[in-house]
Amino acid sequence: MRIVTFIFREGSSILFALFLLLFAVSGRVFADLPPNYVGMFFVALVCMGYLGVQMAMASFAEVGQDKPLFDLFFSLIPGIMLVVIAVLLVVGLLSLSSFHILGMTLAAVVVAMDVVFNTQVVFKMNRLATDIVQMK
């Protein structure tokens, strides 16, 4: 059971970061993805799937342990990947079309929602759990 939760909780962040890298580089992996509404729907579907998995894992998080900090660091991995892609774009080692830039913007919003809202929920649950224990 621990392996399944690790794959969903931490593995989803790693897989989403790999998706962002492959989407930005887009050599052969997403070459068939059309740069129109169908392609953007696919990108939005992957982003919302990642956010849904992260929200589900936040709602089933164990309270009273040090796991929220661990989850926060893993949630930052896609954000770090977006920063790396942005730096490569600014330096000129990577060129992105407007379709890719819009997809990366959507991914940045999803990563920000994950980091802010999900970690806030988990940290708040842990604080409330420790407050309840102290009150007893």
N, C-alpha and C positions, 0 to 999 in steps of 0.2 A: 504493500500500500504506500509506503514511503517513496518508492521509486515513481509511482504514478503521480503522486503529488509533486515530486521534484520535477518531473517532466512537464506537468502543467504549469506550475508556479514559476520556477526558474528557467525551465526549458523553453517556455513560450517567449520569454524576453530574449533569450539567445537566438531562437529561431526568427523572431521578428527583426532583430538586428541583422541577421544574415539576409533576410528578405530585403531589408533596406539597402544593404550593400550590393546585393545582386541587382536590385531595381535601379540603383544609381549607375552602376557600371554597365548593366544591361547589354552585355556583349552578345551572348547566345541564349541566355536563359529566358529573357523576356523580349526577344526579338519579334516574336509573333503577336505580342500584345499591341493592339491597335491604339494609337494615341488619340482616341475619341472617347465618347461616353462609355463604351464597353470596357475599355482599358481602365478608365477612372472608376467604374463600378467595381472592377476586380480589385483595384488598390483599396477602395473604401471598404470592400468586403473583408479583405485581409486585416485592415486596420481595426474595423469594428469587431472582428473575431478575436483579435489580440486583446482588445479592451474588454470584451465580454469574458474571456478566460481570466483576465487579471481581476475583474470585479467579482467573479465567482470565487476565485481563490481568496480574495480579501474578505468576502462574506463568510467563508468557512475557515478563516484563520484561527489558529489556536491562540488563546489569550494567556497572559501571564508568563510569557517566555521571551527570549531575545530574538525571535524570528523576524519581527517587523523591521529591524535594522538590516538584517540579511536580505529581506525582500526589497527594501529600499535600494540597496546597492545593485541588486539584479534588475530592478526597474529602471535604473539609470543607464544600463548598457545600451538600449536603443537610442537614448538621448546622446550618449557619447558618440555613437555611430553617426548620428545626424550632424554633430559638431565636426567630426572628421570629414564627412562629405562636404559640409559647408566650407571648411578650410581648403579642401582640394579644389572646390569650385572657385574660391576667391584667388587662390594661387595660380590657377589656370591649368592644372593637371587633369581636370575633369570638366567636360562640357555637358550641360544638361539642357534638354529641350524644355519648353514651357510646360508640357505634359508632366515631365519628371519633376520639375520645380513645384507644380501644384500637388503632385503626389507626395513629395517630401514635406510640403507645408501641412497637408492633411496628417501625415505621420507625426509631425512635430506637435500638432494639437493633441493627437491621441496620446503621445508619450507624456505631454504635460498634464493631461487629465489623469493618466495613470499615476504619475508621480505625486501629484497634488492630492487628488481625491482619495485614491485607494490607500495610500500610505497614511493619510490623515484619518481615515476610518479605522485602520488597523491600530495606529498609535492611540487613538481615542479609546478604542475598545480595551487596549492594554492598560491605559491609565484608569479607566473605570473599573477594570477587574482588580487592580491593586488598591483602589480606593475602597471597594467593597470588602476586600480581605482585611484592610486596616480597620474598617468600621466594626467588623465582627470581633 
